[in-house]
Amino acid sequence: MAVVRRIPDQPKLERQEPDESHYQVFVDDHFHYRDESHRYLDGKFPTYDEAVERCRAIVDSELDDAFKPGFTAEDLFEKYSLFGSDPFIKTPPGLRVDPPFSAWNYALERCETLTRVSTVPKA
């Protein structure tokens, strides 16, 4: 166990153990690719399905914001892959999900759906 030493006249620091019993959703920023200083913890979820639901909601929101009339699936995915958020799930120790959730794969599917729905003529 790590020891936290106190410097005189400094408030006492409490060491908190990270809660790894939940599925943690982290979000990276495509615009700042490989820059972990822009990564943040979005939330902790008791089940994998809840964590996936949150990741999908993040991607859906990004795609909705990026979508412009006339976009093809390729246009929308390009914009998402350059500027969107990339959520991923950290599983609790000892657990593995195969295959893991992929925001990119989900975004590709959603881009196809969103652009197909937007081109359907209205009756």
FENHUJO-V216541 format. One record per residue. N is the residue number from 1. PSI is psi as a letter, one per 20 degrees, with the letter a starting at -180 (999 if undefined). Layout:
BEGIN
n->{N;N}
psi->{PSI;PSI}
END
This chain:
BEGIN
n->{1;2;3;4;5;6;7;8;9;10;11;12;13;14;15;16;17;18;19;20;21;22;23;24;25;26;27;28;29;30;31;32;33;34;35;36;37;38;39;40;41;42;43;44;45;46;47;48;49;50;51;52;53;54;55;56;57;58;59;60;61;62;63;64;65;66;67;68;69;70;71;72;73;74;75;76;77;78;79;80;81;82;83;84;85;86;87;88;89;90;91;92;93;94;95;96;97;98;99;100;101;102;103;104;105;106;107;108;109;110;111;112;113;114;115;116;117;118;119;120;121;122;123}
psi->{p;q;p;p;q;p;p;q;j;p;q;p;p;p;p;p;p;q;o;j;i;r;p;p;o;q;p;r;o;h;h;l;p;j;n;i;i;j;q;q;o;h;r;p;p;h;q;g;h;h;g;g;g;g;g;h;h;g;g;g;g;g;g;g;h;h;p;q;p;i;q;r;h;g;g;g;h;g;g;g;h;h;i;r;q;n;q;r;p;p;q;q;p;i;q;p;p;o;q;q;p;o;h;g;g;g;g;g;g;h;g;g;g;g;h;g;h;i;i;p;q;p;999}
END
